[in-house]
Amino acid sequence: MTESIPKAASLEIPYSFAGTTKLAEVRERFSDLAVDARSGVTLRVAGRAMLIRRQGRLCFVELHDESAKLQIMASESETRDFEAFFSLSLGDWVGIEGEVITSRRGELSVMASSWVLLAENRRGFGDKYHGISDPDLRYRQRYADLWVNEKSRQNLKIRFKTVSEIRKFLAEKDFIEVETPLLHPIASGATAKPFVTHHNALSMDLYLRVAPELYLKRLIVGGFEKVYEIGRSFRNEGISPRHNPEFTMLELYQAYVDFSSIMELTEELVAQAAIGTLGSPIITYQGMTIDLTPPWRRVTMEEAISEAIGFEVRMDMGREKLAALVKERNGNAADSYGEGKLLLELFELVAEEGLIQPTFVYDHPVEISPLARDHRTRPKFVERFEAFIAGRELANAFSELADPDEQRRRFEDQVKAKEAGDEEAMGLDQDYIRALEYGMPPTGGLGIGIDRLAMLLCDEAQIREVVAFPALRPEQD
């Protein structure tokens, strides 16, 4: 894309162009207009001139707005300032007023009687047929990419529609949408390396939130029974096909239920989001047909590992045997890892990628679940599940830990891990413990990565394809 020279004859740009009709509405309203006919109806339309063809005393423009595209015809005999119209450039924004007609070939059109330049495009839009092919340029200049790559625009429409469908679903379930702080005095709510900033007036460091969890649960303590937030979280981690440093999460909490009820809510929510967005719970992802229809498969973490590895694996087989299994598969078996962390490492090495159809993996070790409630029948485990689709984690949920004494012990273990060098370990949030001391009822909680759900519904393997403005390295001069 190269910078072009401004038009020699500058045209006065208006402050507005009111009263326009969407191009999709024009197409629908006049779809039955006969070939080579005039409707007698004059309308105003506006958009970008994305294809320009000059033919003698006629000029044809393919006008695009957010809803559709439509042919604009201009003629020397009917169009005011025809010579100036003839000099329009690809990508110029134009306002048109004229009669709806069909051409001799039957193409629905607007015959321009008057027009106005709304904005001048001084840069190119890439190749006429293939748009912008350079990935870095596409992500860095998304405003141009959206005009020439239909899939990019469609991805964002699906993403935004998905969020809208989730909100509608939760409203029907009587959940209240809330807002919680983005700046936290303590990095907590998830195991992740945070971004840190400094508040000058308060003379203190603050952290961009890694998760809204602890504040949402404070609202449960305060008497709200069904709350959720869809918002940004931030983790100071690498960029990959599945990760962006800032990302969108849905987190919800419901009083008086446990993780089994949240399982049912999760599968219903995801299926309804797919139906509302794509029209069906059966989708195609990277060549695989995936059925999101509830109920989803349920399997413990130990069972998932055993199925993938070919023999029974249990956490109580001991640290030495688990570490050996991890090392045999070139995994990380650090000396600081207990049986629970090794079990997770083994799961990620052998089982995760094979979970293609929607699957709930439940019964996680306490060691890797500092905010989840102890399992009611299995010592050293908690009541937690993760949902996997197409080999990727989509959701994480617990029966929430409500015992302030046990929560303090879990936080203290996290502090020890941080002191031992774990940059992702949580801090000790004294105020949250104080909140639990006021009493939190039995509660189920859920987190869903909106970006990953959008990837699934858009059939995209790269997170950048469903984020409007992904994180990028600085532009090179």
N, C-alpha and C positions, 0 to 999 in steps of 0.2 A: 504494500500500500504506500503510495507516494503522495506527497503534498502537491496539490494543484494550485493554479493561479486563480485568484478571485475573478469573477466576471467583469469584463471591461465596463459594461454599462450597468452600474449599480441600480437596483430597483428598491424602492422604499418598502421596508418590511412592516406590515401592520402589527398592531398590538394584540389583535384577536381575529378569529375567523369563526364566529358563532353560527349555530344553527345547522351543523353538519349532520349527515346521515351516515351511519356505518355502512361500509361496502357490503358486508354480509346481508344487511337488511335490504339493500338495493337489489342484490341478487335474488333474495327470497321473494321480495315483493313483485318483481318484474320477470320472474322465471318463465312465464307463459307468453311473453311478448313475441309476436311473430317475427319472422326473418325480414330484414330490411324495412322495419316499421318504426314509427315515432309514437311515443306514449302521450305526448302533450303535457307531461309532468316535468317541472323544473325542480332540481334539487341542488343542494350544496354538499360536496364531498371533499375530503382532504386526506393527504397521506404523502408517502415518498414515491417519486418517479423512479421505478426500479428497472424499467426497460423502455427505451426510446427508439422509435423507428420513424424516419422521415421519408415521405413518398410524394414527391412533387408538391402540390399545394395542400397536402394533408400531412398531419403529424399524429402518430399513435403513441400513447404513453400507457404503460402498465403501472397503475397506481396501487400501492399497498397501504393498508392500515392494519391495526392489530387484529382485525376480524377476518379479512379476506383481501382479494385483489380484484381489480376491475379495469377494463380498458377505457381510456379517455381518448376521444377523437377531437382534433382541432383542425379547422379548415380556414383557408385564407378569407373565405366569404362570410363565415359565421362567427369567427373567434376574434375578439378584441385583442389588440397587440399581438397578432399572430406571429410576427417576425421575432419578437422577444420570446414567445412561447417556444418557437422553433429552436431557440438557443439554450433551452433547459439542459442541465447536466444530470447524469445518473446520480440518484440519491438526493436530489433537491426535494424539499418539502413544498407542496403546492396545494393551494385551495382552489377548487373548481366550482363554478356554477354553470349549470346547463341542463338540457333536456335529456331524459333517459330514452335511448334509442337502441336498435339493433343494427349491426352492419349488414352488408350484402351477404356476408358469410354466416350471419346469424349470431355474431358475438355481441352480447349485452354490453352496452357502452353508455357513456355520458358524452354528449356533444357539447364541448365547452363554448359557452357564449362569452363568459368573462373568467378571469383567473387572477391569482395573486401569488407571488413567491413568498412563502412563509419562512423558509430558512434555506440558506445555500450550503450545499455540501462541497467542501473544498478538498476532500480527500477521496481516494478511490475505494471501491468495495471489493477488491480482489477479482479473481477470475469470474467471468460472466456466468459460467456453467457450474463451477466447483466451489465458488465462494472463497473463504479464507482457509487455506489448507495448513498453514503453519500453526501448530497447537499453541505455542507460546503466545503468538499474536492473537489467536482466538480468545484465550483466557484473559490476556492483558487488555485487549480492546473489545471487551464483550459487547459494548454498545454497537459496534459494527458487525460483530459475529452474529448477533441476534437477527439482523436484517437479511443476511445472505445465507445463513444456515438454518433451515426450517427446523431441523431436529433440536438445535439449541433452544429455540423459542418454545418448541413443544415440550421439552424437558422441564423448563421452568413453569410452564402452564400446568403440567402434571404435578409438579412439586407443590405449587401454591394451592391447587385444587385439593390435593391430599390433605394439607393442613386444614383447609376449610371443612373437609369431610370429617376429620378427627374432631374438630370443634363442635360440629353439629352432632356427632355421635355422643360426645361427652355431655353436651347440653341436654340431650334426651335422657341421659342417665342421672341428671340432676347434679353434675359436677359444676363447681364454680371456678372460673378462670381467675387466677390471682397473679400478682407480681411480687417478686422478692429481689433483694439487693444483688447487684453485679459485683460490687466491691465488698470483700469479706475481710474482717480483721484476722481470721485464721483460715488457712487453706485446708478445707475439710469437706466431707460429703462424698468423696471418691478418692481412690488411690491414683494420683496423677501429679506430675510436676507442674506447679502453677506459674503463672505470670505474676510478677511483683511490681508494684508501683508505689509512689510515695505521696501522701497527702500533706501538703505544706502547712495548711492552717492547723491541722491536728498534730503535725509533726510525728507521723506514724506511717509505717509501711502497711499497705493493703494489697490484697490478692484478687485478681480477676477470678470469678467463681469457676471452680472445676465442676460443680454440680449444685443445683438449688435444694438438694434433699433436706438438709438440716433446718432450713428456714420454713420449708413447706410442712415439715413435721411439727415445728413450733406452732403453726396455725392449727394443726390437729389438737395439740395441747390446749390451744386457746378456744376450742369449741367448734371449729369448722369440721364437718364430717366427710366431705368429698371435695378435694381441691386439686387443681392441676395448673401447670405452667408450661407454655411452649416458648422457649427463649434460648438465647445464646449462652453457651458455656465455653471455657477457654482452657486449653491444656498446652503447656510449653513443650511440645513433643515434635517429632519429625513429621514431614509431609510425605504421604504415600497414597496409593490408589484408594485407600479406605479412610485416611485421616487428613483432617484440615485443622490447624491450630485453633480456629474458632468454628464452632459447629452448633447445630440446633438440636435441642433435646425436648422431648415431652416427658415430664415427670408428673405422676399423680399419686395421691394418697387417699385411702378410704378407710374410715374407722369401722371397727367391729367385724372385719373380715381378715382372713389369712391368705397365704400365697396361693392356695388352691383356687380361691375365688378370683384372685388376680389373673391366674392362668386362663380361666374362662373369659374374663374381660379382655385379655390381650388378644386371644385368637379371634374373638368377635370383632374387636376394634380394627385389627389389620384386615380382616376379610371385608368388613364394611367399607373401609377406606379404599380398597381395591375396586369394589363394586361401584361405589360412588364416583370414582375417578375414571376407571377403565370400563365399567359396565359388567365385569365378571370377576369372580374370585379365582379363576384359573388364568394364569399368566404365563408368558414365555420369558425366560431369563437366560441369556447367553446360550440359546439353543436348547435349554431344558424346559420342559413343561412342569410348572409348579402349581399345585392345588392348595389354595389358602383356606379352603372350606373347613370349619371346625367339625369335629374335634381334631386337634393335632396330636401327633405321637408324643408319648411321655416316656422318658428313660432316665435313670440315675446316671451321674457322672461315672461311677464305677462300671455300670453296665455298658455305657457307650464305649469306654476304653476297652473293656473285655471283648466286646463284639469286634472292634477294629483290630485288636492285637491277636485274637484267636485263642485266648485262654483267660481264666478268671484273674482279675486284678482287683485287689481290695486295699484300702488305706491301712488296714490293720496288719498287712503283711510285713510292715516295718520299713523304716527309713532306708536301710541298706539295700533291700531288694528294689524298692521304688527308684532309688538313685541309680542303681545299675541299669534298670530298664530305660531311664531317661538318657543316661550316658551312651547306651547302645544305639540310641537314635540321634546322637549328636545334640542332645538338648542341654540345658543349663541345670546342673545339680549343685548349685553353690552350697557351701557349708552352712550358710545361714538358713537354708530352706528346710522346713520341717516336712512331715509326711503330706500335709495338706497342700503346700506350695508345689511339692513334687508331683502330687496327683494332678494338679492343674496343668503343670508343664507337660505331663504325659498326655493328658487329654488334648491339649493344643497341638501336640506333635502328631498324634495318630488318629484322632477321632473327629476333630472339628470340621475339617474340609469335606468329610464324607456325609455330613448331615445336609442333604439337598432339600428334601421335603420338610415342611415346617415341623420342628421337633423341640419340645421342652426338655432341657437337661436340668435335672433337679438334684437336691441333696449335695450341697457344696461343703467343703471343710470349713470349720470355724476360722482357721488360720488366714484364709483369703477373703473372709466376709465379716469385717469389723462392725457392720451396722445391722446385721441380720440376727434374728432371734434363734436361740438354740433349738435344735430339732427336738420334738417332743418324745421321740422314741430312740434316736440314734446319737449317742454321745460323740462329741468331737465333730458333729455335723450341724448345719443350720438349715432352716426352712427357706431355701432360696432356689430360684430357677433362672436360667437364661434361655432365650428363644433363639434358635438357629434356623436360617433359611439360606439355601444355596451356599452352604459352607461358611456362613458368616453370622456372627452374633448380631441380633437385631434388638433384643430387649433383655433387661435385667430386672429382677423383682425379688422381694423378700416378704416374709412375715417380719415386721419391723421390730427391732430390739427396743423394748420399752423400760427395761430394768436399769436405773441410773447407776447402780453399783457395778453391774456387769459392763455397762457402756464405758464407765471410767477405766475398768481393767483393760478393755479392748483398746481404748485410746492410748493408755500407757504402753501397751505392746507396740502400737504404731509409733509412738515417740521413741521407743528403744530402737525400732527398725530404722527410723530416720537418723538417729544418732550413729547407727552402724553404717550409714551411707546410702540408705534407700531414699532417693529424692522424691519418690512418689508416695511415701507414707504420709498419713494424715497427722495434723496437730491435735492437741488436746483442747477441745472446745468446752471451757468451763460453763459458759452460759447455756449451752445446749444441755449439759448434764443437769444444770439447775432447772431448766424447763421440764426435763423428764421427772425431776423430783416433785413437780406439781401434779404429775400423773398423766400418762398418755394411754388411752384405751388400746385394746388390740387393734392393730392397723396393718393393712397390706399396702405395699408401695410398688411402683412400676416406673422404669425409665426406658424410653424407646428413642433410638437415634433417627431423627427425621431425615437426615441426609442419606443414611443407609436404606431407609424405607423408600425414599425417592429413587435411589439407584435401582432398587428392585423393580419398582413400578415403571421406571423409564427404560429398563433393560440396558443399563449402563454399568460397566465394570470400573469406571473411574469416578471418584467423588467429585472431581472438578467439573464433570459434565452436568451435575445437578446443583451446583453452587453458582450463583450469579457472578460473584466476584471472589474467586478462590485466592488463597495466599500464594504469593509468587516471590521469587528472588528479585532484588532490585534490578531495574532495567539497565542494560549495558549501553553506554554511549556509543 
